[in-house]
Amino acid sequence: MKLKVTLEEAEEGGYIVSCPALPGCHSQGDTAEEALENIREAIEGCLESLSDEKISSLTTQGKIVEVTV
């Protein structure tokens, strides 16, 4: 299963990563690579708590875009 994640540089250093398809599923890391590995583990944990029906209904399409305001 492929899910989109957002990866942002944290103000205090390191990276923050979230999975919009799984509200509340966030992680962090000192490097982008570490943050992405950590979110994979967090996603696996989040998916374990969901029923098969909910997993199959997760939104895997769409785009994450940047907007300037």
Residue pairs with C-beta under 8 A, 6 or more apart in sequence:
1 55
1 58
1 60
2 60
3 19
3 21
3 22
3 43
3 58
3 60
4 19
4 20
4 21
4 60
4 62
4 63
4 64
5 17
5 18
5 19
5 20
5 36
5 39
6 17
6 18
6 20
6 64
7 15
7 16
7 17
7 32
7 35
7 36
8 15
8 16
8 17
9 15
9 16
10 16
10 28
13 30
14 28
14 29
14 30
14 31
14 35
15 28
15 29
15 30
15 31
15 32
15 34
15 35
16 26
16 27
16 28
16 35
17 26
17 27
17 28
17 29
17 35
17 36
17 38
17 39
18 25
18 26
18 27
18 39
19 25
19 26
19 39
19 42
19 43
19 46
20 64
21 58
21 59
21 60
22 43
22 46
22 47
22 58
24 46
25 39
25 42
25 43
25 46
26 39
26 42
27 35
27 38
27 39
27 41
27 42
28 35
28 38
29 35
29 36
29 37
29 38
47 55
